[in-house]
Amino acid sequence: MVVVDIITGVLLCIVAALAARSLLYSNRTQTILYVLVLHGIYCGIPSLLDSVGLRPDYTQYPGVRAAVSDDLTAVVYSGYVLLCPVLWWYCGRSHQCSSNPYGRHVMRLEKWRFFIAATLELLLISPVVVALFAPDKSVYLSYGAIMGPGVQVETILYHSFVNAASIGAVCAGSLILSLHGRTKWRDILIVFEMAIAVWLNNKRFIVALAVVLLFAVGWYRSSSRKGRVRNAALGLLVIALSVAFNQYYQLSLRPYAVIDADAVYNGLRGDYGRDRSIKVVIYRQLYPEVGSILEYPGQSIVFALAAFVPRNVWPSKPWPYYMYFTAAAFEVPIKDVRSGQTTSWLDESIANMGWLGVLSGPLLIAWICKIADASQYPPFQVLTIAICSFMLSVSIDAWLIVVAMWIPLAVLLRVGARRRAGHRRRLVMNVARTG
């Protein structure tokens, strides 16, 4: 399967490189380009590493080891991850960016400006407010302490609220930065508040999310190629620092873990690769006798719809998708899962919908990007980049708060577009009658 890995890795990396080049040198905004770059990182680079003999052994994960060792799974995986860019390119681009009334009617949002601004400001400071009511506030004085030994269960459970608030704060900060009319010092204050949210979150992924969103904001605010190239160089530097921080997090902030070279590499592949999660789901579809990831189709979507229903009210409520995947990776009952493995919407959609998810998963991302680009409203586009980053990086439960921000804004923009289009049709009809 070395040839398959090489072809897959080379093609995905070429697509990602072309998408990155287009982001730097094209004046036309296409949100789907960010998706293509992330997809190349998550699926293309791991394939190249596997082709040169750097595949992790997955000794601790028997469920993963069986999937990555199967030749048929490797072929289907390659076909799937190569199909995704094709669907995204032909279905995820908006061809009406310059003349669509949907975009020109963004000014209708001006009447909601105060409400939107106040909501974003509240979201920006919400992590600090929520953390003040934590059972043990001392865990937020040191980065990573929430994941350390000796932390009480109630503190860990409460941290889910801090986690959700911090994700909302990072997204809200990027939306505020994408608007015009601020001062340099106000921008610095917003970035500082986002940094506090990242600190309180205590997760490495939110660091990467903040970097992606700040880069997107810089891209939308840059009016020249030179400015975008400068932002890209700065973004690469920040990404390098983020990777270094990731390793510092593993080696220094988790000294109780057993760390060696293989463990570090496996950790990097888990953080910056989604090949194994996609292969496990495909393997379970190809060999149903092994058992499915979920107990029934759509189970993780049911959890997302009922995420805010207390478990004491619904004791049999499903668990987040990543827990089911982790149980399958370790081949243990879900009640024995104590930590989570990284997943993405590309594998979660297949786990929920079977082979239909091969199309519905990437097409949902394409549809979201197309709506954002049709709006030509930078805050909405930046928020869409956040959602797409989440969809390619984590399970659905982690991006519910962002969806809750995206849907109302999409409705406001869409309603404005339809009213504008209806007004234009009536105007044309009146002119025709009077003529």
C-alpha positions in Angstrom: 0.0 0.0 0.0 3.0 2.3 -0.2 2.1 3.4 -3.7 -1.4 4.2 -2.6 -0.1 6.3 0.4 2.3 8.2 -1.9 -0.4 9.0 -4.5 -2.8 10.1 -1.8 -0.3 12.2 0.1 1.2 13.9 -2.9 -2.2 14.8 -4.5 -3.6 16.1 -1.2 -0.5 18.2 -0.5 -0.5 19.6 -4.0 -4.1 20.6 -3.6 -3.4 22.2 -0.2 -0.4 24.1 -1.6 -2.5 25.4 -4.5 -5.2 26.5 -2.1 -2.7 28.2 0.1 -1.2 30.0 -2.9 -4.7 31.1 -4.0 -5.4 32.5 -0.5 -2.2 34.6 -0.7 -2.4 35.9 -4.2 -6.1 35.9 -5.1 -8.4 38.9 -4.4 -11.4 36.6 -4.5 -12.6 35.3 -1.1 -13.3 31.5 -1.0 -13.7 30.0 2.4 -13.4 26.5 1.0 -9.7 27.1 0.4 -9.1 27.0 4.2 -10.8 23.6 4.2 -8.5 22.3 1.4 -5.4 23.4 3.3 -6.5 21.8 6.6 -7.5 18.6 4.8 -4.0 18.4 3.3 -2.5 18.7 6.7 -4.8 16.2 8.4 -4.9 13.6 5.7 -2.2 14.3 3.1 0.9 14.6 5.4 0.1 11.5 7.4 -0.1 9.5 4.1 3.3 10.7 3.1 4.7 9.8 6.5 3.2 6.3 6.3 4.7 5.8 2.9 8.3 6.4 4.2 7.8 3.9 7.1 6.8 6.3 9.8 3.4 4.8 10.6 2.8 4.5 14.3 2.5 1.0 15.7 -0.7 1.8 17.7 0.2 -0.9 20.2 -2.2 0.7 22.8 -5.0 0.9 20.3 -5.9 -2.6 18.9 -9.0 -1.2 17.2 -6.9 1.3 15.3 -4.1 -1.2 14.5 -6.5 -3.6 12.8 -7.9 -0.8 10.7 -4.6 0.8 9.5 -3.2 -2.7 8.7 -6.1 -3.6 6.3 -5.3 -3.1 2.6 -8.9 -2.7 1.5 -9.5 -0.1 4.2 -6.4 1.8 2.9 -7.8 1.8 -0.7 -11.2 3.0 0.3 -9.7 5.6 2.7 -7.6 7.0 -0.2 -10.6 7.2 -2.5 -12.7 9.0 0.2 -10.1 11.6 1.2 -9.3 12.3 -2.5 -13.1 12.6 -3.3 -13.5 15.3 -0.6 -11.4 18.0 -2.4 -13.3 17.3 -5.7 -16.7 17.8 -3.9 -15.5 20.9 -2.1 -14.1 22.5 -5.2 -17.2 22.0 -7.4 -19.8 22.3 -4.7 -18.3 24.6 -2.1 -17.4 27.7 -4.1 -19.7 30.7 -4.6 -19.9 32.1 -8.1 -21.9 35.1 -7.1 -19.5 36.9 -4.8 -19.6 40.1 -6.8 -23.3 40.5 -7.7 -25.3 38.5 -5.3 -27.9 40.7 -3.5 -27.3 38.4 -0.5 -23.9 40.1 -0.1 -25.1 43.6 -0.9 -27.8 43.5 1.7 -25.5 43.0 4.6 -26.2 46.6 5.6 -29.6 45.3 6.9 -27.6 44.0 9.8 -26.9 47.5 10.9 -30.2 47.6 12.8 -28.9 44.7 14.8 -25.4 46.1 15.3 -25.8 47.0 19.0 -27.3 43.6 19.9 -24.7 41.7 17.9 -21.8 43.8 19.4 -23.1 43.4 23.0 -23.5 39.6 22.5 -20.0 39.3 21.2 -18.6 41.4 24.1 -20.4 39.2 26.6 -19.1 36.0 24.9 -15.6 37.5 25.0 -15.5 37.9 28.8 -17.7 34.9 29.6 -14.8 32.4 30.3 -13.5 34.6 33.2 -17.0 34.9 34.6 -17.7 31.2 34.4 -14.3 30.3 35.8 -15.0 32.5 38.9 -17.7 30.0 39.9 -15.6 26.9 39.5 -15.5 24.5 42.5 -11.7 24.8 42.5 -10.4 28.0 40.9 -6.8 27.2 41.6 -6.6 24.7 38.7 -6.7 27.7 36.3 -3.6 29.3 37.8 -1.4 26.8 36.0 -1.9 25.8 32.4 -2.9 22.2 32.0 -3.6 21.7 35.8 -7.2 20.7 35.0 -5.8 17.6 33.3 -3.4 16.7 36.1 -3.7 14.2 38.9 -5.8 14.8 42.0 -8.4 17.0 40.3 -11.8 16.4 41.7 -14.5 15.0 39.5 -16.9 17.9 40.0 -14.1 20.3 38.9 -13.6 18.3 35.7 -17.3 18.2 35.0 -17.6 22.0 35.6 -14.7 22.6 33.3 -17.0 21.7 30.4 -18.8 25.0 30.9 -15.5 26.9 30.9 -14.4 25.0 27.8 -17.6 26.0 25.9 -17.3 29.6 27.1 -13.7 29.8 26.0 -14.5 28.4 22.5 -17.2 31.0 22.2 -14.8 33.8 23.4 -12.2 32.9 20.8 -14.7 32.9 18.0 -16.3 36.1 19.3 -13.0 37.9 19.5 -12.1 37.0 15.9 -15.5 38.3 14.8 -15.0 41.6 16.5 -11.5 41.9 15.0 -12.9 41.3 11.5 -15.1 44.4 11.8 -13.8 47.9 11.0 -13.8 51.0 13.1 -11.5 49.9 16.0 -8.3 51.3 17.4 -5.0 49.5 17.6 -5.2 49.4 21.4 -8.7 48.0 21.2 -7.4 45.2 18.9 -4.6 44.4 21.4 -7.1 44.2 24.2 -9.3 41.8 22.2 -6.3 39.6 21.5 -5.4 39.6 25.2 -8.9 38.6 26.1 -8.7 35.8 23.6 -5.4 34.7 25.1 -7.1 34.5 28.5 -9.8 32.3 27.0 -7.1 30.0 25.5 -5.4 29.8 28.9 -8.6 28.9 30.7 -9.6 26.3 28.1 -6.4 24.3 28.9 -6.5 22.4 25.5 -4.0 22.4 22.7 -6.6 22.5 20.0 -7.9 25.9 20.9 -4.4 27.3 20.4 -4.5 26.1 16.8 -8.0 27.4 16.4 -7.0 30.9 17.6 -4.1 30.9 15.2 -6.3 29.9 12.2 -8.9 32.5 13.1 -6.4 35.3 13.6 -4.8 34.4 10.3 -8.2 34.6 8.6 -8.9 38.0 10.2 -5.6 39.2 8.9 -6.4 37.9 5.4 -9.7 39.7 5.3 -8.3 42.9 6.6 -5.4 42.9 4.2 -6.0 45.0 1.1 -2.8 43.9 -0.7 -0.9 40.8 -1.6 2.1 42.1 0.3 0.0 42.3 3.4 -1.4 38.8 3.0 2.1 37.4 2.4 3.3 39.1 5.5 0.4 37.7 7.5 1.1 34.2 6.1 4.8 34.4 7.2 3.6 35.6 10.6 1.1 32.7 10.7 3.7 30.1 9.9 5.9 31.5 12.7 3.0 31.3 15.1 2.1 27.8 14.0 5.7 26.7 14.6 5.5 28.2 18.1 2.2 26.4 18.6 3.7 23.1 17.7 6.6 23.8 20.1 4.1 24.7 22.8 2.3 21.4 22.1 5.5 19.5 22.8 6.2 21.6 25.9 2.7 20.8 27.1 3.3 17.1 26.6 6.8 16.9 28.1 6.5 19.5 30.9 2.9 20.0 31.9 2.1 16.3 32.0 5.1 14.8 33.8 3.0 12.0 35.2 2.7 10.5 31.7 5.1 8.1 30.3 6.9 10.0 27.5 9.4 8.5 25.0 10.1 9.2 21.3 7.4 6.9 20.1 4.8 8.4 22.5 5.7 11.9 21.3 5.4 10.9 17.7 2.1 9.1 18.3 0.8 12.2 20.1 1.8 14.4 17.1 0.0 12.1 14.7 -3.1 12.2 17.0 -3.1 15.9 17.2 -2.3 16.8 13.6 -3.7 13.8 11.7 -7.2 12.4 11.2 -6.3 9.4 9.1 -6.6 6.9 11.8 -10.2 7.9 12.9 -11.4 7.8 9.3 -9.8 4.4 8.7 -11.3 2.9 11.8 -14.8 4.0 10.7 -14.3 2.7 7.2 -12.9 -0.6 8.6 -16.0 -1.0 10.7 -18.2 -0.3 7.6 -16.3 -2.9 5.5 -16.4 -5.5 8.2 -19.7 -5.1 10.1 -19.1 -8.3 12.0 -16.4 -6.4 14.0 -19.1 -4.1 15.3 -20.1 -0.5 14.5 -18.8 2.6 16.3 -22.2 3.8 17.4 -25.0 1.7 18.9 -27.5 3.0 16.3 -27.4 5.3 13.3 -27.5 9.0 14.1 -26.6 8.4 17.8 -24.1 11.3 18.1 -26.5 13.6 16.3 -29.1 12.8 18.9 -26.6 13.7 21.6 -25.9 17.0 19.8 -29.6 17.8 19.7 -30.0 17.0 23.4 -26.7 18.2 24.6 -28.2 20.6 27.1 -30.6 18.0 28.6 -29.2 16.9 32.0 -28.2 13.3 32.2 -30.1 12.9 35.5 -33.2 13.8 33.5 -32.3 11.4 30.6 -30.1 8.7 32.1 -29.8 6.8 28.8 -28.8 9.9 26.8 -26.0 9.1 24.3 -22.4 10.0 24.9 -20.3 12.3 22.7 -19.0 10.6 19.5 -15.4 10.8 20.6 -16.2 8.5 23.5 -17.6 5.8 21.3 -14.7 6.1 18.9 -12.2 5.9 21.8 -14.0 2.7 23.1 -13.6 1.2 19.6 -10.0 2.3 19.4 -9.1 0.6 22.7 -11.7 -2.2 22.2 -13.2 -1.6 25.7 -16.7 -0.9 26.9 -17.6 2.8 26.8 -18.0 2.9 30.6 -14.2 2.3 30.8 -13.3 5.3 28.6 -11.3 7.8 30.7 -9.9 10.0 27.9 -10.8 10.9 24.4 -9.2 10.4 21.0 -9.4 13.1 18.3 -12.0 12.6 15.5 -13.6 14.7 12.7 -16.9 15.2 11.0 -15.6 13.2 8.0 -15.5 10.0 10.0 -18.4 10.9 12.3 -20.7 11.4 9.3 -19.9 7.8 8.1 -20.4 6.4 11.6 -23.9 8.1 11.8 -25.1 7.6 8.2 -23.1 4.6 6.8 -21.8 4.9 3.3 -24.3 7.8 2.7 -22.0 9.8 5.0 -19.2 9.6 2.4 -21.2 12.2 0.4 -23.2 13.9 3.1 -20.2 14.7 5.3 -18.1 16.7 2.9 -21.2 18.2 1.1 -22.3 19.7 4.4 -19.0 21.5 4.7 -19.2 22.6 1.1 -22.7 24.0 1.7 -21.7 25.9 4.8 -18.7 27.5 2.9 -20.9 28.4 -0.1 -23.4 30.2 2.1 -20.6 32.1 3.8 -18.9 33.2 0.6 -22.3 34.3 -0.9 -22.8 36.7 2.1 -19.4 38.5 1.5 -19.7 39.5 5.2 -16.2 39.0 6.8 -17.4 38.3 10.3 -19.7 35.5 9.0 -16.9 34.1 6.8 -14.5 34.1 9.8 -17.1 32.3 11.9 -17.6 29.8 9.1 -13.8 29.1 9.0 -14.1 28.4 12.7 -16.9 25.9 12.2 -15.0 24.2 9.3 -11.9 24.0 11.4 -13.9 22.3 14.1 -15.6 19.9 11.7 -12.2 18.7 10.4 -10.7 18.5 13.8 -13.1 17.3 16.6 -16.4 15.7 17.1 -19.7 17.5 16.8 -20.1 18.1 20.6 -17.1 20.5 20.6 -18.5 22.9 18.0 -22.1 23.2 19.2 -21.4 26.6 20.7 -20.1 27.9 17.3 -23.1 26.5 15.5 -25.3 28.3 18.0 -23.6 31.6 16.9 -23.6 30.7 13.2 -27.2 29.8 12.6 -28.8 33.1 13.8 -26.3 35.2 11.8 -27.0 33.0 8.7 -30.8 33.5 9.2 -30.4 37.3 9.5 -28.3 37.4 6.3 -30.6 35.1 4.4 -33.8 36.9 5.4 -32.3 40.2 4.3 -31.3 38.7 0.9 -34.7 37.4 0.2 -36.4 40.7 1.1 -34.0 42.5 -1.1 -34.6 40.1 -4.0 -38.4 40.4 -3.5 -38.1 44.2 -3.5 -36.2 44.1 -6.8 -38.7 41.8 -8.4 -41.6 44.1 -7.4 -39.7 47.1 -8.7 -39.1 45.5 -12.0 -42.8 44.5 -12.3 -43.9 48.0 -11.5 -41.6 49.5 -14.1 -42.9 47.1 -16.6 -46.5 48.0 -15.9 -45.9 51.7 -16.0 -43.9 51.4 -19.2 
